[in-house]
Amino acid sequence: MFILAPYTTVLVLMSDKLKTHLVQIEQHNTTALEVADLTKSFGRSRVLNGLNLSIDSGEVLSVLGSNGSGKTTLINIISMLTKPDRGTVHVLRKSVDKNPNQARNSIGVVGHTPMLYSGMSALDNLTFFGRMFHVDNLGDRISETTYKLGVTDILDRKIGDMSHGMQKRFAIARALLHEPELLLMDEPESGLDQSAVALLRELINDLKDSNCAVLLVTHSFDQAVKLGDRVAILSKGKIAYEEVTKSVEIAEIREKYFKYSGKFK
């Protein structure tokens, strides 16, 4: 004899179709990223000051902030490149401190630098990173990812011989190769032409459909509102403003940005 939990009991009594729908809803509402009381100083300069934020699976959070507001430091801490002085980071409800390998396998990162080997071809780079993440059917996955980014025909070229924009496309391909559940993007539109920015928008929408959460750091008010489900402004090491993008206009975001942006005194 056993006792079913209330949620399980309800599922047993429901049709298969409704069960599937409820499970999908529960998965969609999973918290992909939760940051609590994050604090970080470099020397006497405090960059993050008790910062809190969360992102659900399938959601895009756009983060705006002036230079030095801590945006890149935030991404570096979440991706375990930098240790915080205080605070916690949970990816898919698990501590990155206690489960670093699982967290790394769940995260994709697009930073200011492509994080690729300049002396190797694009194909060799993607093959290397794909093997590192134990990607199944790696050749097919490389073809699929590079096709979406419009770079399949230059896979044999060395990364160091490419323009900044093309390097950025391959950096995005690298970050997506292992199908992360959380994607961190630090100014991904930097160096991209208009066609590549359009591809980026399409790509982010596809990620949302696949239930991937995205933390998008950007300087563009337009990108922040068009791509984000929510927009936040980072100021003095904390989230000073946050709103659902459907509820605001770009002009209001711009006004709030100049109101809250600033450095520590």
C-alpha positions as CSV (number, residue, x, y, z in Angstrom):
1,M,0.0,0.0,0.0
2,F,1.3,3.5,-0.7
3,I,-0.1,7.1,-0.5
4,L,0.1,9.3,-3.5
5,A,1.0,13.0,-3.1
6,P,-1.9,15.3,-4.0
7,Y,-0.3,16.4,-7.3
8,T,0.3,12.7,-8.3
9,T,-3.3,11.8,-7.4
10,V,-4.7,14.5,-9.6
11,L,-2.5,13.3,-12.5
12,V,-3.7,9.7,-12.1
13,L,-7.3,10.8,-12.5
14,M,-6.7,13.0,-15.6
15,S,-6.5,12.2,-19.2
16,D,-3.1,11.6,-20.8
17,K,-3.4,14.8,-22.8
18,L,-4.1,16.9,-19.8
19,K,-1.4,15.2,-17.8
20,T,1.2,16.1,-20.5
21,H,0.0,19.7,-20.6
22,L,0.3,20.1,-16.8
23,V,3.8,18.6,-16.8
24,Q,4.8,21.0,-19.6
25,I,3.5,23.9,-17.6
26,E,5.4,22.8,-14.5
27,Q,8.6,22.4,-16.5
28,H,8.1,25.8,-18.1
29,N,7.8,27.4,-14.7
30,T,11.0,25.9,-13.3
31,T,13.4,28.5,-12.0
32,A,16.4,28.3,-14.3
33,L,18.5,30.9,-12.4
34,E,18.3,32.3,-8.9
35,V,20.8,34.8,-7.6
36,A,20.6,35.9,-3.9
37,D,22.5,38.6,-2.0
38,L,25.3,38.6,-4.5
39,T,28.2,40.8,-3.4
40,K,31.6,41.4,-5.0
41,S,34.3,43.9,-4.5
42,F,37.6,44.5,-6.4
43,G,39.9,46.2,-3.9
44,R,38.0,49.1,-2.4
45,S,35.5,49.2,-5.3
46,R,32.2,47.3,-4.6
47,V,30.8,46.2,-7.9
48,L,27.8,44.1,-6.7
49,N,26.0,45.0,-3.6
50,G,23.5,42.3,-2.4
51,L,22.1,41.7,-5.9
52,N,19.0,39.5,-6.3
53,L,17.4,38.2,-9.5
54,S,15.7,35.1,-11.0
55,I,14.8,33.8,-14.4
56,D,12.3,31.1,-15.2
57,S,12.9,28.5,-17.9
58,G,11.8,29.8,-21.3
59,E,12.1,33.4,-20.2
60,V,14.5,36.2,-21.3
61,L,15.6,38.8,-18.8
62,S,17.3,41.9,-20.4
63,V,19.8,43.7,-18.1
64,L,20.8,47.3,-18.8
65,G,23.5,49.2,-16.9
66,S,26.2,51.8,-17.4
67,N,29.9,50.8,-17.8
68,G,31.1,49.6,-14.4
69,S,27.7,48.8,-13.1
70,G,28.6,45.1,-12.6
71,K,27.0,43.4,-15.6
72,T,30.0,41.5,-16.8
73,T,31.0,40.6,-13.2
74,L,27.5,39.2,-12.7
75,I,27.9,36.9,-15.7
76,N,31.4,35.9,-14.7
77,I,30.1,34.8,-11.2
78,I,27.1,32.9,-12.6
79,S,29.4,31.1,-15.1
80,M,31.9,30.4,-12.2
81,L,34.7,32.4,-13.7
82,T,34.8,34.6,-10.6
83,K,34.0,33.9,-7.0
84,P,31.6,36.2,-5.1
85,D,32.4,37.6,-1.7
86,R,29.0,36.8,-0.5
87,G,25.7,35.3,-1.9
88,T,24.5,32.3,-3.7
89,V,23.8,31.2,-7.3
90,H,21.4,28.4,-8.1
91,V,21.1,27.0,-11.7
92,L,18.0,24.8,-12.1
93,R,17.6,25.0,-8.3
94,K,21.0,23.6,-7.6
95,S,23.9,25.4,-6.0
96,V,26.7,26.1,-8.5
97,D,29.2,25.8,-5.5
98,K,28.0,22.3,-4.7
99,N,27.2,21.1,-8.3
100,P,29.8,23.0,-10.4
101,N,30.1,20.3,-13.2
102,Q,26.3,20.0,-13.6
103,A,26.0,23.8,-13.7
104,R,28.7,24.1,-16.4
105,N,26.9,21.5,-18.5
106,S,23.6,23.5,-18.1
107,I,25.1,26.9,-19.0
108,G,26.1,28.5,-22.3
109,V,28.1,31.7,-22.3
110,V,28.6,34.4,-25.0
111,G,31.1,36.9,-23.7
112,H,33.0,39.9,-25.0
113,T,35.7,37.6,-26.3
114,P,34.8,34.6,-28.5
115,M,36.5,32.1,-26.2
116,L,37.7,30.2,-29.2
117,Y,41.2,29.2,-30.3
118,S,42.3,31.7,-33.0
119,G,44.9,29.3,-34.6
120,M,42.3,26.5,-35.1
121,S,39.6,26.3,-37.7
122,A,36.0,27.0,-36.7
123,L,35.2,23.3,-37.3
124,D,38.1,22.1,-35.1
125,N,37.0,24.6,-32.4
126,L,33.4,23.4,-32.4
127,T,34.5,19.8,-32.5
128,F,36.8,20.4,-29.5
129,F,34.1,22.1,-27.4
130,G,31.4,19.6,-28.5
131,R,33.6,16.7,-27.3
132,M,34.3,18.5,-24.0
133,F,30.5,18.6,-23.4
134,H,30.0,15.1,-24.7
135,V,27.5,16.3,-27.3
136,D,25.7,13.4,-29.0
137,N,25.7,13.2,-32.8
138,L,28.2,16.0,-32.8
139,G,28.6,16.4,-36.6
140,D,24.8,16.8,-37.0
141,R,24.7,19.3,-34.1
142,I,27.5,21.4,-35.6
143,S,25.8,21.5,-39.0
144,E,22.5,22.4,-37.4
145,T,23.9,25.2,-35.2
146,T,26.1,26.8,-37.9
147,Y,23.3,26.6,-40.4
148,K,21.1,28.7,-38.1
149,L,23.9,31.3,-37.8
150,G,24.7,31.3,-41.5
151,V,28.3,30.2,-41.2
152,T,28.4,26.7,-42.5
153,D,30.3,27.6,-45.6
154,I,33.3,29.0,-43.6
155,L,33.9,26.2,-41.1
156,D,37.3,25.4,-42.6
157,R,38.6,29.0,-41.9
158,K,40.8,29.8,-38.9
159,I,39.0,31.8,-36.3
160,G,41.9,34.3,-36.2
161,D,41.4,35.1,-39.9
162,M,37.8,36.1,-39.5
163,S,36.2,39.4,-38.8
164,H,34.9,40.3,-35.3
165,G,31.3,39.7,-36.5
166,M,32.0,36.2,-37.8
167,Q,34.0,35.3,-34.7
168,K,30.9,36.4,-32.7
169,R,28.7,34.1,-34.7
170,F,30.9,31.2,-34.0
171,A,31.0,32.2,-30.3
172,I,27.3,31.9,-30.2
173,A,27.4,28.6,-32.0
174,R,29.9,27.3,-29.4
175,A,27.6,28.5,-26.6
176,L,24.6,26.7,-28.1
177,L,26.3,23.5,-29.2
178,H,25.5,21.5,-26.0
179,E,21.9,22.8,-25.9
180,P,22.2,24.7,-22.6
181,E,19.2,25.3,-20.3
182,L,20.6,28.7,-19.3
183,L,22.3,31.0,-21.8
184,L,24.3,34.0,-20.6
185,M,24.9,36.7,-23.3
186,D,27.0,39.7,-22.6
187,E,26.3,42.3,-25.4
188,P,25.9,39.6,-28.1
189,E,24.9,42.2,-30.7
190,S,28.3,43.9,-30.5
191,G,30.1,43.5,-33.8
192,L,27.1,42.0,-35.6
193,D,25.7,43.6,-38.7
194,Q,21.9,44.1,-39.2
195,S,21.3,40.7,-40.8
196,A,23.2,39.0,-37.9
197,V,21.2,40.9,-35.3
198,A,18.0,39.7,-37.0
199,L,19.3,36.2,-36.8
200,L,20.1,36.7,-33.1
201,R,16.5,37.8,-32.5
202,E,15.2,34.7,-34.2
203,L,17.6,32.5,-32.3
204,I,16.5,33.9,-28.9
205,N,12.9,33.3,-29.8
206,D,13.7,29.7,-30.7
207,L,15.5,29.3,-27.4
208,K,12.4,30.5,-25.5
209,D,10.3,28.0,-27.4
210,S,12.7,25.2,-26.4
211,N,12.4,26.3,-22.7
212,C,16.0,27.7,-22.4
213,A,16.3,30.7,-20.1
214,V,18.4,33.7,-21.3
215,L,20.2,36.4,-19.4
216,L,20.8,39.1,-21.9
217,V,23.1,42.0,-21.0
218,T,22.9,44.8,-23.5
219,H,23.4,48.5,-24.0
220,S,20.6,48.7,-26.5
221,F,17.2,49.8,-25.2
222,D,15.6,48.6,-28.4
223,Q,17.1,45.0,-28.0
224,A,16.3,44.9,-24.3
225,V,12.6,45.6,-24.9
226,K,12.1,43.6,-28.1
227,L,14.0,40.5,-26.9
228,G,13.3,40.5,-23.2
229,D,10.2,39.3,-21.3
230,R,11.4,41.5,-18.5
231,V,13.9,44.3,-18.4
232,A,16.0,45.2,-15.4
233,I,18.4,48.1,-14.7
234,L,21.5,47.4,-12.7
235,S,22.7,50.4,-10.7
236,K,25.1,50.6,-7.7
237,G,25.4,46.8,-7.6
238,K,21.7,46.1,-7.3
239,I,18.6,45.8,-9.5
240,A,17.3,49.3,-9.2
241,Y,14.3,48.8,-11.6
242,E,12.5,45.9,-13.2
243,E,9.4,45.6,-15.3
244,V,7.6,43.3,-17.8
245,T,8.5,44.6,-21.3
246,K,4.9,44.4,-22.5
247,S,4.0,47.0,-19.9
248,V,6.6,49.7,-20.9
249,E,7.7,51.7,-23.8
250,I,11.4,52.2,-24.9
251,A,11.2,55.9,-23.9
252,E,10.2,54.9,-20.4
253,I,13.1,52.5,-20.2
254,R,15.5,55.1,-21.4
255,E,14.2,57.6,-18.8
256,K,14.6,55.0,-16.0
257,Y,18.1,54.1,-17.2
258,F,19.4,57.7,-16.9
259,K,17.6,58.1,-13.6
260,Y,19.1,55.0,-12.0
261,S,22.5,54.6,-13.8
262,G,25.5,55.6,-11.8
263,K,28.5,54.5,-9.8
264,F,29.2,54.0,-6.2
265,K,30.0,57.1,-4.3
